[in-house]
Amino acid sequence: TTLDKIEKILEEAEYVLRYERGTFQSGYCILEHKKVVVLNKFLQLEGRINTLIELIPQLNIMAEFFTPETRKVYEEVLARYHEEEK
């Protein structure tokens, strides 16, 4: 699914993605120095996808180490993020 492909970006970038309960204003929390991303577990599927698309461009990710499939998804996420930013 789309969510699995987006989660794979974080996995290959060596980030830990956790779904937890909490009071996240934006639906997520990033612990950059520990490479942990925490998403609100109550987000619906579409909310999870949109939140990940919003936060992935903010992370320090070395895309050159991705598999070709993951790199393609990563580039699509960046393109979608930049489109929504306009």
LUMSE-268118 format. One record per residue (C-alpha): residue number from 1; residue in one letter; x, y, z. Coordinates in nm, 3 decimals, decimal comma. Layout:
BEGIN
+-----+------+---------+---------+---------+
|  nr | rest |       x |       y |       z |
+-----+------+---------+---------+---------+
| NUM |    A |       X |       Y |       Z |
...
+-----+------+---------+---------+---------+
// end
This chain:
BEGIN
+-----+------+---------+---------+---------+
|  nr | rest |       x |       y |       z |
+-----+------+---------+---------+---------+
|   1 |    T |   0,000 |   0,000 |   0,000 |
|   2 |    T |   0,097 |   0,365 |  -0,019 |
|   3 |    L |   0,153 |   0,383 |   0,355 |
|   4 |    D |   0,388 |   0,082 |   0,346 |
|   5 |    K |   0,593 |   0,241 |   0,066 |
|   6 |    I |   0,623 |   0,569 |   0,256 |
|   7 |    E |   0,712 |   0,387 |   0,580 |
|   8 |    K |   0,987 |   0,207 |   0,385 |
|   9 |    I |   1,154 |   0,546 |   0,322 |
|  10 |    L |   1,195 |   0,593 |   0,696 |
|  11 |    E |   1,310 |   0,236 |   0,744 |
|  12 |    E |   1,580 |   0,262 |   0,478 |
|  13 |    A |   1,685 |   0,601 |   0,621 |
|  14 |    E |   1,732 |   0,417 |   0,953 |
|  15 |    Y |   1,453 |   0,603 |   1,132 |
|  16 |    V |   1,231 |   0,423 |   1,378 |
|  17 |    L |   0,862 |   0,492 |   1,316 |
|  18 |    R |   0,631 |   0,447 |   1,611 |
|  19 |    Y |   0,258 |   0,499 |   1,645 |
|  20 |    E |   0,180 |   0,624 |   1,995 |
|  21 |    R |  -0,086 |   0,806 |   2,188 |
|  22 |    G |  -0,003 |   1,166 |   2,271 |
|  23 |    T |  -0,090 |   1,529 |   2,237 |
|  24 |    F |   0,093 |   1,612 |   1,917 |
|  25 |    Q |  -0,018 |   1,946 |   1,777 |
|  26 |    S |   0,079 |   1,844 |   1,424 |
|  27 |    G |   0,002 |   1,473 |   1,456 |
|  28 |    Y |   0,368 |   1,378 |   1,490 |
|  29 |    C |   0,686 |   1,429 |   1,688 |
|  30 |    I |   1,043 |   1,396 |   1,561 |
|  31 |    L |   1,331 |   1,300 |   1,788 |
|  32 |    E |   1,601 |   1,383 |   1,533 |
|  33 |    H |   1,906 |   1,293 |   1,740 |
|  34 |    K |   1,761 |   0,947 |   1,802 |
|  35 |    K |   1,618 |   0,910 |   1,450 |
|  36 |    V |   1,272 |   0,838 |   1,588 |
|  37 |    V |   0,945 |   0,959 |   1,438 |
|  38 |    V |   0,632 |   0,924 |   1,650 |
|  39 |    L |   0,291 |   0,955 |   1,484 |
|  40 |    N |  -0,038 |   0,987 |   1,664 |
|  41 |    K |  -0,181 |   0,636 |   1,659 |
|  42 |    F |  -0,535 |   0,772 |   1,628 |
|  43 |    L |  -0,470 |   0,916 |   1,281 |
|  44 |    Q |  -0,668 |   0,744 |   1,009 |
|  45 |    L |  -0,489 |   0,595 |   0,707 |
|  46 |    E |  -0,515 |   0,910 |   0,496 |
|  47 |    G |  -0,396 |   1,121 |   0,789 |
|  48 |    R |  -0,094 |   0,895 |   0,839 |
|  49 |    I |   0,001 |   0,920 |   0,472 |
|  50 |    N |  -0,043 |   1,298 |   0,460 |
|  51 |    T |   0,148 |   1,348 |   0,785 |
|  52 |    L |   0,440 |   1,139 |   0,662 |
|  53 |    I |   0,444 |   1,331 |   0,332 |
|  54 |    E |   0,456 |   1,652 |   0,533 |
|  55 |    L |   0,738 |   1,546 |   0,764 |
|  56 |    I |   0,972 |   1,340 |   0,544 |
|  57 |    P |   1,110 |   1,646 |   0,359 |
|  58 |    Q |   1,204 |   1,793 |   0,699 |
|  59 |    L |   1,427 |   1,497 |   0,787 |
|  60 |    N |   1,798 |   1,467 |   0,717 |
|  61 |    I |   1,778 |   1,173 |   0,476 |
|  62 |    M |   2,057 |   1,034 |   0,257 |
|  63 |    A |   1,854 |   0,911 |  -0,041 |
|  64 |    E |   2,156 |   0,780 |  -0,233 |
|  65 |    F |   2,150 |   0,466 |  -0,017 |
|  66 |    F |   1,789 |   0,382 |  -0,100 |
|  67 |    T |   1,684 |   0,094 |  -0,318 |
|  68 |    P |   1,565 |   0,216 |  -0,662 |
|  69 |    E |   1,199 |   0,158 |  -0,569 |
|  70 |    T |   1,227 |   0,348 |  -0,242 |
|  71 |    R |   1,417 |   0,632 |  -0,409 |
|  72 |    K |   1,132 |   0,666 |  -0,662 |
|  73 |    V |   0,873 |   0,685 |  -0,383 |
|  74 |    Y |   1,093 |   0,935 |  -0,194 |
|  75 |    E |   1,115 |   1,160 |  -0,502 |
|  76 |    E |   0,736 |   1,136 |  -0,545 |
|  77 |    V |   0,687 |   1,236 |  -0,180 |
|  78 |    L |   0,916 |   1,537 |  -0,226 |
|  79 |    A |   0,736 |   1,640 |  -0,544 |
|  80 |    R |   0,395 |   1,610 |  -0,379 |
|  81 |    Y |   0,515 |   1,807 |  -0,077 |
|  82 |    H |   0,648 |   2,088 |  -0,296 |
|  83 |    E |   0,323 |   2,093 |  -0,497 |
|  84 |    E |   0,116 |   2,127 |  -0,181 |
|  85 |    E |   0,349 |   2,399 |  -0,054 |
|  86 |    K |   0,268 |   2,623 |  -0,355 |
+-----+------+---------+---------+---------+
// end
